[in-house]
Amino acid sequence: MRRRAFLTGVALLLGSPVPSRGQSAKKIGWLNPASHETAASSLAVFREELKELGHIEGRHYTLEQRDAGGGTERLPGLAGELAALPVDMIVAPGTSTALAAMQATRVIPIVIVTVADPVGSGLVRSFARPEGNVTGTALALDEISRKWLELLRALRGRLTRVAVVQTSTNRSMRTMLGPLETSARALGMTLSVHDVTRTDAVPAAFTAVAAQRAEAIVVLPDPFLQENRARVVEQLRRVKLPSMFASRGDVVAGGLVSYGPDFIDSFRRAAAYVDKILKGAKPADLPVERSRKFELVINRKTANALGLTVPPTLLIQADQVID
C-alpha cells in the first residue's frame, strides 16, 4: 500500500495519470485512410506528443489501428470495427475518414485532423460549438487554394490553364474543388478536372491533361493518390508540367512544390485534443480550430528538369528546398 501511494503521488506531481487498481487502459482507435507505411510518421508524432502529455502507451492507453490503404470505400467498415470493439475514442485524419467514423458512432468521441469544411460536411454544427461527438482541426481551404495557384504562377510565370487531378470517390474532393474554382476565377485562370479512381487509369488522366494543353497541375490531397504517388510523379515527368501538392512527401518523391498544413503540428494538436478528452472533456465543449502552421517545400531538382528558375523570394520562404 505504501508503494502504491508513493507511485500515485509521484504521478500526480509529474502530471501523469496512474490507472487505479482494476482500471484498464483506454482504447484509442486510429482510422487511417492510407497504408500503415504512409501513416507511420504521423502516428509516431502522435504517440510522442501523447507521451509528452503524460500518457504512456500500454499503461494508460492502447492503440487500435485500422488501415484503408488508400481505398476510401473501406473506411465505413473499418470505422464500424473500431466502434464495435468498442474503443474509447477515434482519431480520424481527413474528411472521408471523419465522415465514416461519425457514420459508425454518434456517441464515441471523434478527433478529426485537418478536415476540409467540417461544418459544410455535417461533422459539426459550428467551429465554436461542435454540439456533437466530433472536434479537432480543420483547413482554411479558401486561403490554401489561392496560395497553390499563386505559387504555381510565381514559379512558371504567366499561367491561365490549370489541370486538377482528383479522386471522385473521396467525398472531400467536392469541398476542395469549390474554393479552388473560386480562387482560379479571381486570378483569371481556368480549371480542367481529371478523375482518377484506379491505378491503371493514372497514365490516361495525365495524357488527357497534356491534350488539353494545361500549363500546370494541382494534385488534390487524397489517400489513393498518395498511395500511388510514384506513378503520379512518373506521369508528371512524362508530361513535363509543374505540379502542386499539399504534402511534403509528394515533393520529396519528385513533385515540384507543396504547400499545406505542417503535419507535425497537426498531429501534435490531435494529441492535445485526445489528452483533454481522456481527462474528461466532452468534444461538444472543445471548439474546432483551423490549421495554424503551414509548410512550403520546393524541389529545385525538379524545377531544373522543367527549365524553371525558382525565384529567390520563394527560396527564402521555403521550409525545405530539395536539391
HUSUL-V130383 format. One record per run of one state. SS is the DSSP state (H for helix, E for strand, L for the rest). FROM is the first residue (numbers start at 0). TO is the last residue. If there is no record, write none. Layout:
ss=<SS | SS>
from=<FROM | FROM>
to=<TO | TO>
This chain:
ss=<L | H | L | E | L | H | L | E | L | E | L | H | L | E | L | H | L | E | L | E | L | H | L | E | L | H | L | E | L | H | L | E | L | H | L | H | L | E | L | H | L | E | L | H | L | H | L | E | L | E | H | L | H | L | E | L>
from=<0 | 1 | 14 | 25 | 32 | 35 | 52 | 56 | 57 | 60 | 67 | 71 | 84 | 88 | 93 | 94 | 104 | 108 | 116 | 133 | 139 | 140 | 156 | 160 | 166 | 171 | 186 | 189 | 195 | 198 | 211 | 215 | 219 | 222 | 227 | 228 | 239 | 241 | 245 | 247 | 252 | 256 | 261 | 262 | 278 | 282 | 285 | 288 | 290 | 293 | 299 | 305 | 311 | 317 | 319 | 322>
to=<0 | 13 | 24 | 31 | 34 | 51 | 55 | 56 | 59 | 66 | 70 | 83 | 87 | 92 | 93 | 103 | 107 | 115 | 132 | 138 | 139 | 155 | 159 | 165 | 170 | 185 | 188 | 194 | 197 | 210 | 214 | 218 | 221 | 226 | 227 | 238 | 240 | 244 | 246 | 251 | 255 | 260 | 261 | 277 | 281 | 284 | 287 | 289 | 292 | 298 | 304 | 310 | 316 | 318 | 321 | 322>
